[in-house]
Amino acid sequence: MSVAKPYSWTIKLFERLLPKFGINTTFVDGTDTSNFEKAITPNTKLIYLESPNTFTYELQDIPAVVALAKKKGIVTMIDNSYSSPLNQQPYKMVSISWLSRLRSLLAATAMLWQALLPAHRQ
């Protein structure tokens, strides 16, 4: 299960790659914890969060979702790329915490390259 509208490559993972291995994903509006509860099935093994969501900056109630998942024996994972550990510390609550600094590093490198390229051509 995943929050709706996650990072574009995460969508590709959930919609294109994982189904080849028999893994299906249900996308839910994560702004209301009851949506997670309604979507849980006996096959639900993981709840994937992004808080804030990558493109919409919607938040999830992380402690409430984690409590629900623990009650049901479900692993929780969060991509916390858009919130620094100074602002939010989900790694203290969820099973797996992902802080994608590589994505930030690649974006910064691309911007630097674009800024230097015109100067290099002159």
Phi and psi restraints in degrees (range 20) as a CNS / XPLOR table:
assign (resid 1 and name C) (resid 2 and name N)
       (resid 2 and name CA) (resid 2 and name C) 1.0 -140.1 20.0 2
assign (resid 2 and name N) (resid 2 and name CA)
       (resid 2 and name C) (resid 3 and name N) 1.0 153.6 20.0 2
assign (resid 2 and name C) (resid 3 and name N)
       (resid 3 and name CA) (resid 3 and name C) 1.0 -63.9 20.0 2
assign (resid 3 and name N) (resid 3 and name CA)
       (resid 3 and name C) (resid 4 and name N) 1.0 149.9 20.0 2
assign (resid 3 and name C) (resid 4 and name N)
       (resid 4 and name CA) (resid 4 and name C) 1.0 -69.1 20.0 2
assign (resid 4 and name N) (resid 4 and name CA)
       (resid 4 and name C) (resid 5 and name N) 1.0 149.1 20.0 2
assign (resid 4 and name C) (resid 5 and name N)
       (resid 5 and name CA) (resid 5 and name C) 1.0 60.5 20.0 2
assign (resid 5 and name N) (resid 5 and name CA)
       (resid 5 and name C) (resid 6 and name N) 1.0 48.0 20.0 2
assign (resid 5 and name C) (resid 6 and name N)
       (resid 6 and name CA) (resid 6 and name C) 1.0 -75.7 20.0 2
assign (resid 6 and name N) (resid 6 and name CA)
       (resid 6 and name C) (resid 7 and name N) 1.0 -179.3 20.0 2
assign (resid 6 and name C) (resid 7 and name N)
       (resid 7 and name CA) (resid 7 and name C) 1.0 -50.2 20.0 2
assign (resid 7 and name N) (resid 7 and name CA)
       (resid 7 and name C) (resid 8 and name N) 1.0 141.7 20.0 2
assign (resid 7 and name C) (resid 8 and name N)
       (resid 8 and name CA) (resid 8 and name C) 1.0 -56.7 20.0 2
assign (resid 8 and name N) (resid 8 and name CA)
       (resid 8 and name C) (resid 9 and name N) 1.0 -39.7 20.0 2
assign (resid 8 and name C) (resid 9 and name N)
       (resid 9 and name CA) (resid 9 and name C) 1.0 -72.6 20.0 2
assign (resid 9 and name N) (resid 9 and name CA)
       (resid 9 and name C) (resid 10 and name N) 1.0 -25.8 20.0 2
assign (resid 9 and name C) (resid 10 and name N)
       (resid 10 and name CA) (resid 10 and name C) 1.0 -69.2 20.0 2
assign (resid 10 and name N) (resid 10 and name CA)
       (resid 10 and name C) (resid 11 and name N) 1.0 -40.1 20.0 2
assign (resid 10 and name C) (resid 11 and name N)
       (resid 11 and name CA) (resid 11 and name C) 1.0 -59.6 20.0 2
assign (resid 11 and name N) (resid 11 and name CA)
       (resid 11 and name C) (resid 12 and name N) 1.0 -44.9 20.0 2
assign (resid 11 and name C) (resid 12 and name N)
       (resid 12 and name CA) (resid 12 and name C) 1.0 -61.7 20.0 2
assign (resid 12 and name N) (resid 12 and name CA)
       (resid 12 and name C) (resid 13 and name N) 1.0 -40.4 20.0 2
assign (resid 12 and name C) (resid 13 and name N)
       (resid 13 and name CA) (resid 13 and name C) 1.0 -59.8 20.0 2
assign (resid 13 and name N) (resid 13 and name CA)
       (resid 13 and name C) (resid 14 and name N) 1.0 -49.7 20.0 2
assign (resid 13 and name C) (resid 14 and name N)
       (resid 14 and name CA) (resid 14 and name C) 1.0 -71.0 20.0 2
assign (resid 14 and name N) (resid 14 and name CA)
       (resid 14 and name C) (resid 15 and name N) 1.0 -35.3 20.0 2
assign (resid 14 and name C) (resid 15 and name N)
       (resid 15 and name CA) (resid 15 and name C) 1.0 -94.3 20.0 2
assign (resid 15 and name N) (resid 15 and name CA)
       (resid 15 and name C) (resid 16 and name N) 1.0 -27.2 20.0 2
assign (resid 15 and name C) (resid 16 and name N)
       (resid 16 and name CA) (resid 16 and name C) 1.0 -110.5 20.0 2
assign (resid 16 and name N) (resid 16 and name CA)
       (resid 16 and name C) (resid 17 and name N) 1.0 -46.0 20.0 2
assign (resid 16 and name C) (resid 17 and name N)
       (resid 17 and name CA) (resid 17 and name C) 1.0 -84.0 20.0 2
assign (resid 17 and name N) (resid 17 and name CA)
       (resid 17 and name C) (resid 18 and name N) 1.0 -54.3 20.0 2
assign (resid 17 and name C) (resid 18 and name N)
       (resid 18 and name CA) (resid 18 and name C) 1.0 -60.4 20.0 2
assign (resid 18 and name N) (resid 18 and name CA)
       (resid 18 and name C) (resid 19 and name N) 1.0 -36.5 20.0 2
assign (resid 18 and name C) (resid 19 and name N)
       (resid 19 and name CA) (resid 19 and name C) 1.0 -58.8 20.0 2
assign (resid 19 and name N) (resid 19 and name CA)
       (resid 19 and name C) (resid 20 and name N) 1.0 -26.7 20.0 2
assign (resid 19 and name C) (resid 20 and name N)
       (resid 20 and name CA) (resid 20 and name C) 1.0 -64.1 20.0 2
assign (resid 20 and name N) (resid 20 and name CA)
       (resid 20 and name C) (resid 21 and name N) 1.0 -19.1 20.0 2
assign (resid 20 and name C) (resid 21 and name N)
       (resid 21 and name CA) (resid 21 and name C) 1.0 -107.5 20.0 2
assign (resid 21 and name N) (resid 21 and name CA)
       (resid 21 and name C) (resid 22 and name N) 1.0 14.1 20.0 2
assign (resid 21 and name C) (resid 22 and name N)
       (resid 22 and name CA) (resid 22 and name C) 1.0 78.7 20.0 2
assign (resid 22 and name N) (resid 22 and name CA)
       (resid 22 and name C) (resid 23 and name N) 1.0 17.1 20.0 2
assign (resid 22 and name C) (resid 23 and name N)
       (resid 23 and name CA) (resid 23 and name C) 1.0 -105.2 20.0 2
assign (resid 23 and name N) (resid 23 and name CA)
       (resid 23 and name C) (resid 24 and name N) 1.0 119.8 20.0 2
assign (resid 23 and name C) (resid 24 and name N)
       (resid 24 and name CA) (resid 24 and name C) 1.0 -111.0 20.0 2
assign (resid 24 and name N) (resid 24 and name CA)
       (resid 24 and name C) (resid 25 and name N) 1.0 150.2 20.0 2
assign (resid 24 and name C) (resid 25 and name N)
       (resid 25 and name CA) (resid 25 and name C) 1.0 -121.4 20.0 2
assign (resid 25 and name N) (resid 25 and name CA)
       (resid 25 and name C) (resid 26 and name N) 1.0 135.1 20.0 2
assign (resid 25 and name C) (resid 26 and name N)
       (resid 26 and name CA) (resid 26 and name C) 1.0 -103.8 20.0 2
assign (resid 26 and name N) (resid 26 and name CA)
       (resid 26 and name C) (resid 27 and name N) 1.0 129.1 20.0 2
assign (resid 26 and name C) (resid 27 and name N)
       (resid 27 and name CA) (resid 27 and name C) 1.0 -99.3 20.0 2
assign (resid 27 and name N) (resid 27 and name CA)
       (resid 27 and name C) (resid 28 and name N) 1.0 132.0 20.0 2
assign (resid 27 and name C) (resid 28 and name N)
       (resid 28 and name CA) (resid 28 and name C) 1.0 -130.2 20.0 2
assign (resid 28 and name N) (resid 28 and name CA)
       (resid 28 and name C) (resid 29 and name N) 1.0 153.3 20.0 2
assign (resid 28 and name C) (resid 29 and name N)
       (resid 29 and name CA) (resid 29 and name C) 1.0 -70.0 20.0 2
assign (resid 29 and name N) (resid 29 and name CA)
       (resid 29 and name C) (resid 30 and name N) 1.0 109.8 20.0 2
assign (resid 29 and name C) (resid 30 and name N)
       (resid 30 and name CA) (resid 30 and name C) 1.0 -81.2 20.0 2
assign (resid 30 and name N) (resid 30 and name CA)
       (resid 30 and name C) (resid 31 and name N) 1.0 -1.1 20.0 2
assign (resid 30 and name C) (resid 31 and name N)
       (resid 31 and name CA) (resid 31 and name C) 1.0 -74.5 20.0 2
assign (resid 31 and name N) (resid 31 and name CA)
       (resid 31 and name C) (resid 32 and name N) 1.0 -13.1 20.0 2
assign (resid 31 and name C) (resid 32 and name N)
       (resid 32 and name CA) (resid 32 and name C) 1.0 -128.5 20.0 2
assign (resid 32 and name N) (resid 32 and name CA)
       (resid 32 and name C) (resid 33 and name N) 1.0 114.4 20.0 2
assign (resid 32 and name C) (resid 33 and name N)
       (resid 33 and name CA) (resid 33 and name C) 1.0 -57.9 20.0 2
assign (resid 33 and name N) (resid 33 and name CA)
       (resid 33 and name C) (resid 34 and name N) 1.0 -30.1 20.0 2
assign (resid 33 and name C) (resid 34 and name N)
       (resid 34 and name CA) (resid 34 and name C) 1.0 -62.7 20.0 2
assign (resid 34 and name N) (resid 34 and name CA)
       (resid 34 and name C) (resid 35 and name N) 1.0 -23.6 20.0 2
assign (resid 34 and name C) (resid 35 and name N)
       (resid 35 and name CA) (resid 35 and name C) 1.0 -65.3 20.0 2
assign (resid 35 and name N) (resid 35 and name CA)
       (resid 35 and name C) (resid 36 and name N) 1.0 -35.5 20.0 2
assign (resid 35 and name C) (resid 36 and name N)
       (resid 36 and name CA) (resid 36 and name C) 1.0 -65.9 20.0 2
assign (resid 36 and name N) (resid 36 and name CA)
       (resid 36 and name C) (resid 37 and name N) 1.0 -45.7 20.0 2
assign (resid 36 and name C) (resid 37 and name N)
       (resid 37 and name CA) (resid 37 and name C) 1.0 -61.2 20.0 2
assign (resid 37 and name N) (resid 37 and name CA)
       (resid 37 and name C) (resid 38 and name N) 1.0 -41.3 20.0 2
assign (resid 37 and name C) (resid 38 and name N)
       (resid 38 and name CA) (resid 38 and name C) 1.0 -66.4 20.0 2
assign (resid 38 and name N) (resid 38 and name CA)
       (resid 38 and name C) (resid 39 and name N) 1.0 -30.8 20.0 2
assign (resid 38 and name C) (resid 39 and name N)
       (resid 39 and name CA) (resid 39 and name C) 1.0 -88.6 20.0 2
assign (resid 39 and name N) (resid 39 and name CA)
       (resid 39 and name C) (resid 40 and name N) 1.0 -10.5 20.0 2
assign (resid 39 and name C) (resid 40 and name N)
       (resid 40 and name CA) (resid 40 and name C) 1.0 -66.4 20.0 2
assign (resid 40 and name N) (resid 40 and name CA)
       (resid 40 and name C) (resid 41 and name N) 1.0 132.9 20.0 2
assign (resid 40 and name C) (resid 41 and name N)
       (resid 41 and name CA) (resid 41 and name C) 1.0 -123.5 20.0 2
assign (resid 41 and name N) (resid 41 and name CA)
       (resid 41 and name C) (resid 42 and name N) 1.0 171.6 20.0 2
assign (resid 41 and name C) (resid 42 and name N)
       (resid 42 and name CA) (resid 42 and name C) 1.0 -60.6 20.0 2
assign (resid 42 and name N) (resid 42 and name CA)
       (resid 42 and name C) (resid 43 and name N) 1.0 -21.0 20.0 2
assign (resid 42 and name C) (resid 43 and name N)
       (resid 43 and name CA) (resid 43 and name C) 1.0 -87.9 20.0 2
assign (resid 43 and name N) (resid 43 and name CA)
       (resid 43 and name C) (resid 44 and name N) 1.0 -6.3 20.0 2
assign (resid 43 and name C) (resid 44 and name N)
       (resid 44 and name CA) (resid 44 and name C) 1.0 -68.3 20.0 2
assign (resid 44 and name N) (resid 44 and name CA)
       (resid 44 and name C) (resid 45 and name N) 1.0 121.6 20.0 2
assign (resid 44 and name C) (resid 45 and name N)
       (resid 45 and name CA) (resid 45 and name C) 1.0 -115.1 20.0 2
assign (resid 45 and name N) (resid 45 and name CA)
       (resid 45 and name C) (resid 46 and name N) 1.0 -22.0 20.0 2
assign (resid 45 and name C) (resid 46 and name N)
       (resid 46 and name CA) (resid 46 and name C) 1.0 -145.4 20.0 2
assign (resid 46 and name N) (resid 46 and name CA)
       (resid 46 and name C) (resid 47 and name N) 1.0 139.3 20.0 2
assign (resid 46 and name C) (resid 47 and name N)
       (resid 47 and name CA) (resid 47 and name C) 1.0 -115.3 20.0 2
assign (resid 47 and name N) (resid 47 and name CA)
       (resid 47 and name C) (resid 48 and name N) 1.0 118.9 20.0 2
assign (resid 47 and name C) (resid 48 and name N)
       (resid 48 and name CA) (resid 48 and name C) 1.0 -102.2 20.0 2
assign (resid 48 and name N) (resid 48 and name CA)
       (resid 48 and name C) (resid 49 and name N) 1.0 127.2 20.0 2
assign (resid 48 and name C) (resid 49 and name N)
       (resid 49 and name CA) (resid 49 and name C) 1.0 -118.8 20.0 2
assign (resid 49 and name N) (resid 49 and name CA)
       (resid 49 and name C) (resid 50 and name N) 1.0 154.6 20.0 2
assign (resid 49 and name C) (resid 50 and name N)
       (resid 50 and name CA) (resid 50 and name C) 1.0 -134.0 20.0 2
assign (resid 50 and name N) (resid 50 and name CA)
       (resid 50 and name C) (resid 51 and name N) 1.0 115.3 20.0 2
assign (resid 50 and name C) (resid 51 and name N)
       (resid 51 and name CA) (resid 51 and name C) 1.0 -136.2 20.0 2
assign (resid 51 and name N) (resid 51 and name CA)
       (resid 51 and name C) (resid 52 and name N) 1.0 109.2 20.0 2
assign (resid 51 and name C) (resid 52 and name N)
       (resid 52 and name CA) (resid 52 and name C) 1.0 -74.3 20.0 2
assign (resid 52 and name N) (resid 52 and name CA)
       (resid 52 and name C) (resid 53 and name N) 1.0 157.5 20.0 2
assign (resid 52 and name C) (resid 53 and name N)
       (resid 53 and name CA) (resid 53 and name C) 1.0 -58.0 20.0 2
assign (resid 53 and name N) (resid 53 and name CA)
       (resid 53 and name C) (resid 54 and name N) 1.0 147.1 20.0 2
assign (resid 53 and name C) (resid 54 and name N)
       (resid 54 and name CA) (resid 54 and name C) 1.0 -56.6 20.0 2
assign (resid 54 and name N) (resid 54 and name CA)
       (resid 54 and name C) (resid 55 and name N) 1.0 -51.4 20.0 2
assign (resid 54 and name C) (resid 55 and name N)
       (resid 55 and name CA) (resid 55 and name C) 1.0 -106.0 20.0 2
assign (resid 55 and name N) (resid 55 and name CA)
       (resid 55 and name C) (resid 56 and name N) 1.0 -21.0 20.0 2
assign (resid 55 and name C) (resid 56 and name N)
       (resid 56 and name CA) (resid 56 and name C) 1.0 -104.4 20.0 2
assign (resid 56 and name N) (resid 56 and name CA)
       (resid 56 and name C) (resid 57 and name N) 1.0 -14.6 20.0 2
assign (resid 56 and name C) (resid 57 and name N)
       (resid 57 and name CA) (resid 57 and name C) 1.0 59.8 20.0 2
assign (resid 57 and name N) (resid 57 and name CA)
       (resid 57 and name C) (resid 58 and name N) 1.0 23.8 20.0 2
assign (resid 57 and name C) (resid 58 and name N)
       (resid 58 and name CA) (resid 58 and name C) 1.0 -71.5 20.0 2
assign (resid 58 and name N) (resid 58 and name CA)
       (resid 58 and name C) (resid 59 and name N) 1.0 147.4 20.0 2
assign (resid 58 and name C) (resid 59 and name N)
       (resid 59 and name CA) (resid 59 and name C) 1.0 -107.6 20.0 2
assign (resid 59 and name N) (resid 59 and name CA)
       (resid 59 and name C) (resid 60 and name N) 1.0 153.9 20.0 2
assign (resid 59 and name C) (resid 60 and name N)
       (resid 60 and name CA) (resid 60 and name C) 1.0 -114.4 20.0 2
assign (resid 60 and name N) (resid 60 and name CA)
       (resid 60 and name C) (resid 61 and name N) 1.0 154.2 20.0 2
assign (resid 60 and name C) (resid 61 and name N)
       (resid 61 and name CA) (resid 61 and name C) 1.0 -82.0 20.0 2
assign (resid 61 and name N) (resid 61 and name CA)
       (resid 61 and name C) (resid 62 and name N) 1.0 87.5 20.0 2
assign (resid 61 and name C) (resid 62 and name N)
       (resid 62 and name CA) (resid 62 and name C) 1.0 -57.3 20.0 2
assign (resid 62 and name N) (resid 62 and name CA)
       (resid 62 and name C) (resid 63 and name N) 1.0 -49.9 20.0 2
assign (resid 62 and name C) (resid 63 and name N)
       (resid 63 and name CA) (resid 63 and name C) 1.0 -58.8 20.0 2
assign (resid 63 and name N) (resid 63 and name CA)
       (resid 63 and name C) (resid 64 and name N) 1.0 -38.1 20.0 2
assign (resid 63 and name C) (resid 64 and name N)
       (resid 64 and name CA) (resid 64 and name C) 1.0 -69.0 20.0 2
assign (resid 64 and name N) (resid 64 and name CA)
       (resid 64 and name C) (resid 65 and name N) 1.0 -42.3 20.0 2
assign (resid 64 and name C) (resid 65 and name N)
       (resid 65 and name CA) (resid 65 and name C) 1.0 -67.0 20.0 2
assign (resid 65 and name N) (resid 65 and name CA)
       (resid 65 and name C) (resid 66 and name N) 1.0 -41.5 20.0 2
assign (resid 65 and name C) (resid 66 and name N)
       (resid 66 and name CA) (resid 66 and name C) 1.0 -63.0 20.0 2
assign (resid 66 and name N) (resid 66 and name CA)
       (resid 66 and name C) (resid 67 and name N) 1.0 -43.0 20.0 2
assign (resid 66 and name C) (resid 67 and name N)
       (resid 67 and name CA) (resid 67 and name C) 1.0 -61.6 20.0 2
assign (resid 67 and name N) (resid 67 and name CA)
       (resid 67 and name C) (resid 68 and name N) 1.0 -43.1 20.0 2
assign (resid 67 and name C) (resid 68 and name N)
       (resid 68 and name CA) (resid 68 and name C) 1.0 -60.8 20.0 2
assign (resid 68 and name N) (resid 68 and name CA)
       (resid 68 and name C) (resid 69 and name N) 1.0 -47.5 20.0 2
assign (resid 68 and name C) (resid 69 and name N)
       (resid 69 and name CA) (resid 69 and name C) 1.0 -62.1 20.0 2
assign (resid 69 and name N) (resid 69 and name CA)
       (resid 69 and name C) (resid 70 and name N) 1.0 -44.3 20.0 2
assign (resid 69 and name C) (resid 70 and name N)
       (resid 70 and name CA) (resid 70 and name C) 1.0 -61.2 20.0 2
assign (resid 70 and name N) (resid 70 and name CA)
       (resid 70 and name C) (resid 71 and name N) 1.0 -40.6 20.0 2
assign (resid 70 and name C) (resid 71 and name N)
       (resid 71 and name CA) (resid 71 and name C) 1.0 -60.6 20.0 2
assign (resid 71 and name N) (resid 71 and name CA)
       (resid 71 and name C) (resid 72 and name N) 1.0 -33.7 20.0 2
assign (resid 71 and name C) (resid 72 and name N)
       (resid 72 and name CA) (resid 72 and name C) 1.0 -97.2 20.0 2
assign (resid 72 and name N) (resid 72 and name CA)
       (resid 72 and name C) (resid 73 and name N) 1.0 -1.1 20.0 2
assign (resid 72 and name C) (resid 73 and name N)
       (resid 73 and name CA) (resid 73 and name C) 1.0 72.9 20.0 2
assign (resid 73 and name N) (resid 73 and name CA)
       (resid 73 and name C) (resid 74 and name N) 1.0 33.8 20.0 2
assign (resid 73 and name C) (resid 74 and name N)
       (resid 74 and name CA) (resid 74 and name C) 1.0 -108.5 20.0 2
assign (resid 74 and name N) (resid 74 and name CA)
       (resid 74 and name C) (resid 75 and name N) 1.0 137.5 20.0 2
assign (resid 74 and name C) (resid 75 and name N)
       (resid 75 and name CA) (resid 75 and name C) 1.0 -75.0 20.0 2
assign (resid 75 and name N) (resid 75 and name CA)
       (resid 75 and name C) (resid 76 and name N) 1.0 142.7 20.0 2
assign (resid 75 and name C) (resid 76 and name N)
       (resid 76 and name CA) (resid 76 and name C) 1.0 -115.8 20.0 2
assign (resid 76 and name N) (resid 76 and name CA)
       (resid 76 and name C) (resid 77 and name N) 1.0 143.1 20.0 2
assign (resid 76 and name C) (resid 77 and name N)
       (resid 77 and name CA) (resid 77 and name C) 1.0 -137.5 20.0 2
assign (resid 77 and name N) (resid 77 and name CA)
       (resid 77 and name C) (resid 78 and name N) 1.0 140.8 20.0 2
assign (resid 77 and name C) (resid 78 and name N)
       (resid 78 and name CA) (resid 78 and name C) 1.0 -134.2 20.0 2
assign (resid 78 and name N) (resid 78 and name CA)
       (resid 78 and name C) (resid 79 and name N) 1.0 138.0 20.0 2
assign (resid 78 and name C) (resid 79 and name N)
       (resid 79 and name CA) (resid 79 and name C) 1.0 -96.9 20.0 2
assign (resid 79 and name N) (resid 79 and name CA)
       (resid 79 and name C) (resid 80 and name N) 1.0 111.3 20.0 2
assign (resid 79 and name C) (resid 80 and name N)
       (resid 80 and name CA) (resid 80 and name C) 1.0 -109.2 20.0 2
assign (resid 80 and name N) (resid 80 and name CA)
       (resid 80 and name C) (resid 81 and name N) 1.0 34.6 20.0 2
assign (resid 80 and name C) (resid 81 and name N)
       (resid 81 and name CA) (resid 81 and name C) 1.0 -64.2 20.0 2
assign (resid 81 and name N) (resid 81 and name CA)
       (resid 81 and name C) (resid 82 and name N) 1.0 -29.7 20.0 2
assign (resid 81 and name C) (resid 82 and name N)
       (resid 82 and name CA) (resid 82 and name C) 1.0 -98.9 20.0 2
assign (resid 82 and name N) (resid 82 and name CA)
       (resid 82 and name C) (resid 83 and name N) 1.0 11.9 20.0 2
assign (resid 82 and name C) (resid 83 and name N)
       (resid 83 and name CA) (resid 83 and name C) 1.0 -140.2 20.0 2
assign (resid 83 and name N) (resid 83 and name CA)
       (resid 83 and name C) (resid 84 and name N) 1.0 124.2 20.0 2
assign (resid 83 and name C) (resid 84 and name N)
       (resid 84 and name CA) (resid 84 and name C) 1.0 -69.8 20.0 2
assign (resid 84 and name N) (resid 84 and name CA)
       (resid 84 and name C) (resid 85 and name N) 1.0 154.7 20.0 2
assign (resid 84 and name C) (resid 85 and name N)
       (resid 85 and name CA) (resid 85 and name C) 1.0 -60.4 20.0 2
assign (resid 85 and name N) (resid 85 and name CA)
       (resid 85 and name C) (resid 86 and name N) 1.0 -14.7 20.0 2
assign (resid 85 and name C) (resid 86 and name N)
       (resid 86 and name CA) (resid 86 and name C) 1.0 -71.5 20.0 2
assign (resid 86 and name N) (resid 86 and name CA)
       (resid 86 and name C) (resid 87 and name N) 1.0 -31.5 20.0 2
assign (resid 86 and name C) (resid 87 and name N)
       (resid 87 and name CA) (resid 87 and name C) 1.0 -91.7 20.0 2
assign (resid 87 and name N) (resid 87 and name CA)
       (resid 87 and name C) (resid 88 and name N) 1.0 -31.7 20.0 2
assign (resid 87 and name C) (resid 88 and name N)
       (resid 88 and name CA) (resid 88 and name C) 1.0 -150.3 20.0 2
assign (resid 88 and name N) (resid 88 and name CA)
       (resid 88 and name C) (resid 89 and name N) 1.0 137.4 20.0 2
assign (resid 88 and name C) (resid 89 and name N)
       (resid 89 and name CA) (resid 89 and name C) 1.0 -128.4 20.0 2
assign (resid 89 and name N) (resid 89 and name CA)
       (resid 89 and name C) (resid 90 and name N) 1.0 65.3 20.0 2
assign (resid 89 and name C) (resid 90 and name N)
       (resid 90 and name CA) (resid 90 and name C) 1.0 -67.3 20.0 2
assign (resid 90 and name N) (resid 90 and name CA)
       (resid 90 and name C) (resid 91 and name N) 1.0 -22.1 20.0 2
assign (resid 90 and name C) (resid 91 and name N)
       (resid 91 and name CA) (resid 91 and name C) 1.0 -59.9 20.0 2
assign (resid 91 and name N) (resid 91 and name CA)
       (resid 91 and name C) (resid 92 and name N) 1.0 -18.1 20.0 2
assign (resid 91 and name C) (resid 92 and name N)
       (resid 92 and name CA) (resid 92 and name C) 1.0 -80.7 20.0 2
assign (resid 92 and name N) (resid 92 and name CA)
       (resid 92 and name C) (resid 93 and name N) 1.0 -12.1 20.0 2
assign (resid 92 and name C) (resid 93 and name N)
       (resid 93 and name CA) (resid 93 and name C) 1.0 -115.6 20.0 2
assign (resid 93 and name N) (resid 93 and name CA)
       (resid 93 and name C) (resid 94 and name N) 1.0 -45.5 20.0 2
assign (resid 93 and name C) (resid 94 and name N)
       (resid 94 and name CA) (resid 94 and name C) 1.0 -83.4 20.0 2
assign (resid 94 and name N) (resid 94 and name CA)
       (resid 94 and name C) (resid 95 and name N) 1.0 167.6 20.0 2
assign (resid 94 and name C) (resid 95 and name N)
       (resid 95 and name CA) (resid 95 and name C) 1.0 -71.5 20.0 2
assign (resid 95 and name N) (resid 95 and name CA)
       (resid 95 and name C) (resid 96 and name N) 1.0 -43.3 20.0 2
assign (resid 95 and name C) (resid 96 and name N)
       (resid 96 and name CA) (resid 96 and name C) 1.0 -133.1 20.0 2
assign (resid 96 and name N) (resid 96 and name CA)
       (resid 96 and name C) (resid 97 and name N) 1.0 127.7 20.0 2
assign (resid 96 and name C) (resid 97 and name N)
       (resid 97 and name CA) (resid 97 and name C) 1.0 -118.0 20.0 2
assign (resid 97 and name N) (resid 97 and name CA)
       (resid 97 and name C) (resid 98 and name N) 1.0 132.9 20.0 2
assign (resid 97 and name C) (resid 98 and name N)
       (resid 98 and name CA) (resid 98 and name C) 1.0 -119.8 20.0 2
assign (resid 98 and name N) (resid 98 and name CA)
       (resid 98 and name C) (resid 99 and name N) 1.0 119.1 20.0 2
assign (resid 98 and name C) (resid 99 and name N)
       (resid 99 and name CA) (resid 99 and name C) 1.0 -118.3 20.0 2
assign (resid 99 and name N) (resid 99 and name CA)
       (resid 99 and name C) (resid 100 and name N) 1.0 98.0 20.0 2
assign (resid 99 and name C) (resid 100 and name N)
       (resid 100 and name CA) (resid 100 and name C) 1.0 -81.7 20.0 2
assign (resid 100 and name N) (resid 100 and name CA)
       (resid 100 and name C) (resid 101 and name N) 1.0 86.0 20.0 2
assign (resid 100 and name C) (resid 101 and name N)
       (resid 101 and name CA) (resid 101 and name C) 1.0 -81.6 20.0 2
assign (resid 101 and name N) (resid 101 and name CA)
       (resid 101 and name C) (resid 102 and name N) 1.0 -21.2 20.0 2
assign (resid 101 and name C) (resid 102 and name N)
       (resid 102 and name CA) (resid 102 and name C) 1.0 -60.8 20.0 2
assign (resid 102 and name N) (resid 102 and name CA)
       (resid 102 and name C) (resid 103 and name N) 1.0 -41.9 20.0 2
assign (resid 102 and name C) (resid 103 and name N)
       (resid 103 and name CA) (resid 103 and name C) 1.0 -59.9 20.0 2
assign (resid 103 and name N) (resid 103 and name CA)
       (resid 103 and name C) (resid 104 and name N) 1.0 -43.1 20.0 2
assign (resid 103 and name C) (resid 104 and name N)
       (resid 104 and name CA) (resid 104 and name C) 1.0 -66.0 20.0 2
assign (resid 104 and name N) (resid 104 and name CA)
       (resid 104 and name C) (resid 105 and name N) 1.0 -40.8 20.0 2
assign (resid 104 and name C) (resid 105 and name N)
       (resid 105 and name CA) (resid 105 and name C) 1.0 -63.6 20.0 2
assign (resid 105 and name N) (resid 105 and name CA)
       (resid 105 and name C) (resid 106 and name N) 1.0 -43.6 20.0 2
assign (resid 105 and name C) (resid 106 and name N)
       (resid 106 and name CA) (resid 106 and name C) 1.0 -64.5 20.0 2
assign (resid 106 and name N) (resid 106 and name CA)
       (resid 106 and name C) (resid 107 and name N) 1.0 -41.0 20.0 2
assign (resid 106 and name C) (resid 107 and name N)
       (resid 107 and name CA) (resid 107 and name C) 1.0 -64.3 20.0 2
assign (resid 107 and name N) (resid 107 and name CA)
       (resid 107 and name C) (resid 108 and name N) 1.0 -43.0 20.0 2
assign (resid 107 and name C) (resid 108 and name N)
       (resid 108 and name CA) (resid 108 and name C) 1.0 -65.0 20.0 2
assign (resid 108 and name N) (resid 108 and name CA)
       (resid 108 and name C) (resid 109 and name N) 1.0 -39.8 20.0 2
assign (resid 108 and name C) (resid 109 and name N)
       (resid 109 and name CA) (resid 109 and name C) 1.0 -64.1 20.0 2
assign (resid 109 and name N) (resid 109 and name CA)
       (resid 109 and name C) (resid 110 and name N) 1.0 -42.4 20.0 2
assign (resid 109 and name C) (resid 110 and name N)
       (resid 110 and name CA) (resid 110 and name C) 1.0 -63.3 20.0 2
assign (resid 110 and name N) (resid 110 and name CA)
       (resid 110 and name C) (resid 111 and name N) 1.0 -42.5 20.0 2
assign (resid 110 and name C) (resid 111 and name N)
       (resid 111 and name CA) (resid 111 and name C) 1.0 -65.6 20.0 2
assign (resid 111 and name N) (resid 111 and name CA)
       (resid 111 and name C) (resid 112 and name N) 1.0 -41.1 20.0 2
assign (resid 111 and name C) (resid 112 and name N)
       (resid 112 and name CA) (resid 112 and name C) 1.0 -63.9 20.0 2
assign (resid 112 and name N) (resid 112 and name CA)
       (resid 112 and name C) (resid 113 and name N) 1.0 -44.7 20.0 2
assign (resid 112 and name C) (resid 113 and name N)
       (resid 113 and name CA) (resid 113 and name C) 1.0 -59.7 20.0 2
assign (resid 113 and name N) (resid 113 and name CA)
       (resid 113 and name C) (resid 114 and name N) 1.0 -44.2 20.0 2
assign (resid 113 and name C) (resid 114 and name N)
       (resid 114 and name CA) (resid 114 and name C) 1.0 -63.5 20.0 2
assign (resid 114 and name N) (resid 114 and name CA)
       (resid 114 and name C) (resid 115 and name N) 1.0 -36.2 20.0 2
assign (resid 114 and name C) (resid 115 and name N)
       (resid 115 and name CA) (resid 115 and name C) 1.0 -71.5 20.0 2
assign (resid 115 and name N) (resid 115 and name CA)
       (resid 115 and name C) (resid 116 and name N) 1.0 -36.8 20.0 2
assign (resid 115 and name C) (resid 116 and name N)
       (resid 116 and name CA) (resid 116 and name C) 1.0 -84.9 20.0 2
assign (resid 116 and name N) (resid 116 and name CA)
       (resid 116 and name C) (resid 117 and name N) 1.0 -26.9 20.0 2
assign (resid 116 and name C) (resid 117 and name N)
       (resid 117 and name CA) (resid 117 and name C) 1.0 -57.5 20.0 2
assign (resid 117 and name N) (resid 117 and name CA)
       (resid 117 and name C) (resid 118 and name N) 1.0 -48.7 20.0 2
assign (resid 117 and name C) (resid 118 and name N)
       (resid 118 and name CA) (resid 118 and name C) 1.0 -61.0 20.0 2
assign (resid 118 and name N) (resid 118 and name CA)
       (resid 118 and name C) (resid 119 and name N) 1.0 -37.7 20.0 2
assign (resid 118 and name C) (resid 119 and name N)
       (resid 119 and name CA) (resid 119 and name C) 1.0 -67.9 20.0 2
assign (resid 119 and name N) (resid 119 and name CA)
       (resid 119 and name C) (resid 120 and name N) 1.0 -35.6 20.0 2
assign (resid 119 and name C) (resid 120 and name N)
       (resid 120 and name CA) (resid 120 and name C) 1.0 -68.9 20.0 2
assign (resid 120 and name N) (resid 120 and name CA)
       (resid 120 and name C) (resid 121 and name N) 1.0 -31.9 20.0 2
assign (resid 120 and name C) (resid 121 and name N)
       (resid 121 and name CA) (resid 121 and name C) 1.0 -73.7 20.0 2
assign (resid 121 and name N) (resid 121 and name CA)
       (resid 121 and name C) (resid 122 and name N) 1.0 -21.3 20.0 2
